[in-house]
Amino acid sequence: MTQSLHAPMSETHPARSIAQGVWPVMCTPFKEDGSLDLEKVPELVDFYLNAGCVGVFPVAGSGEMFHLAHAERCAMARATVEAVGGRAQVLASGNFGEDLDAQAEAIRQVADTGVNAVVLVLSIVPLTKSPWAHEDLVDQILRLSEKVNCRLGMYECPSPEHRVLRPEDVKRIAASGRFDFLKETTQDRDWVAEKVRATDGTPMALYPASLKVFTEPWIEGVGGYNGIIGNIVPEVFVRINQLAEGNQPYCSQIRELLFEIERRFLNELYPASGKVLLRMRGLSVGTRARAGKNPVLSEAQLAELAPLKELIDQALTLGVA
């Protein structure tokens, strides 16, 4: 990977250590019997790095993290680090367990796989109050961070409970200096921009997951993109990221096509549908999943996805000289 693939470095973030650009959330490949198929990991990694992605994020929602044993999470993270071989960076979720001490131990185990940072899934951070409150969530995040000795990130995972940070929360957490990454999962560009500004002067970078947000006018200081459709057509998002402030002519051409692709696979057929689309891209990854309502797709469901091949091909060529 070359520096030209990174988003422009903001002067307000001189200490960023996580690469700026496109970060796909990698699927976890399974064999037909439902066991891990780690032999497919190098192919997935090469697909994303050849597309210009600056890093990969296994063991996230698209990686079916809640449907993996912790040993499997570590195995997937380790296999990804080995496949990357220092060519890019790797993140993986890690805070699994019933209390802060158990989660800290799980984080240490994921960190030992060699990832660049371990991501805290905010929806499962143990809290002291119910219903959840922002102040309690931030307190617990910081307590958890003090129990480990590795670089950290955060993911506003919608499941099992969508806990979205406010700009003031982001500012307080970023000020600790322990966090490098935030996967932001709202649909409001102005809200995202305010949270980006809350990271000024800290190592933290913010990566929207929203297709809507990322195809709207560029947000100064944003770290890049970390949304699901980027798993399927990463080249498109690398191009948007490279264009930065000049991305709107391209986005105006391709935005509705991307929304249509997203609508037609990111539904009750996901995550198996995402693996079907990767096969449309020429990968050999199996289509079996563990998560979702349809972990094994029927012939009728596969036929429903078949027309997406033409839309994907359009997306890859539209607006590219």
C-alpha positions, 0 to 999 in steps of 0.5 A: 500500500502506498501513501497515495491511497490514504485520505489527506492527513488533517493538521488537527490529527498529527498523531493518528496511527490507524491508516486513513482510507477504506476499511472493509468489514470482512466476512468470516468464511465457513465450510459447508459443515459450518466450521471455519474455513481459514484457507479462504482468508488470504484470498479475501485479504488480497481482494481488498488490498488489491482494491486499494483498502488500507486495512481490513476489519475481521471479527465485526458484525459482518464477520458474524462475531456473535456467532463465533466462539472466542477461540474462533475470533482469535483464530480469524484475527490471527489468520488475517494478520498472517495473510496481510503480512504487514502490507496493511493494518488489521482491526478486530473486535475483542471485548467479549465477556460478562464483566469488565475483567472478563472483557479485558482478558478477551481483549488481551487475547485478541491483541496477542494475535497481532492486530493493530488495535482491538475494537470495543463493541459498545453494545456489549460494554457492561454497564452499571445502570439500566436503561443505559446512560451516556455517562455510564457508558463512557465511564465503563469504556474508560475503565475497560481501557485502563485494564489493558495495554493495547491500542483500542477502537470502538464500534457503535454496533446496532445489536443487541442495543444501539448505543450511539456516542454523542460528540461530547462523549467522543471528546471525552474518550478521545482525550484519553489518548488510548483510542485510535478508531471509531466506527460511527453508525448514524445517518446524519452527516452534520452529527458525524462532522461534529463528532469528527471535530470532537477528535481534534488533537487526539489520535482518534479517527472516525470512520462512517459506516453510512453509505448516505453520509459517505456519499454526501459532501466530504467531511474534513478530518474524517478517517475514511469509510467502514460500511458494509457495501464497501465489502462488495465494491471496495474500489468504488469507495477507494475512489470516493475517498481519494477524490475527498473534497472533489467527490461530489460529481462522482457520487452524484453519478453512482449514489442511487446505484449503490443504494439499490445494491445495498437495499437488495442484499442488505436485508433478511438474506444477509450475511449469506447474501454478501458472500454470494456477491463476493462470489459474483466478484470472482472469489471462491468463498463459500456462501454459508453463514451462521448468522441471520434468518437465512444462513443457507440460501435457497435456490429461489433466494440465490435467483433473487440475488442474481441480477445484482451482478449487472448492477455491481458491474455498472458500479465498477465502471460508472464514472471511471475513465 
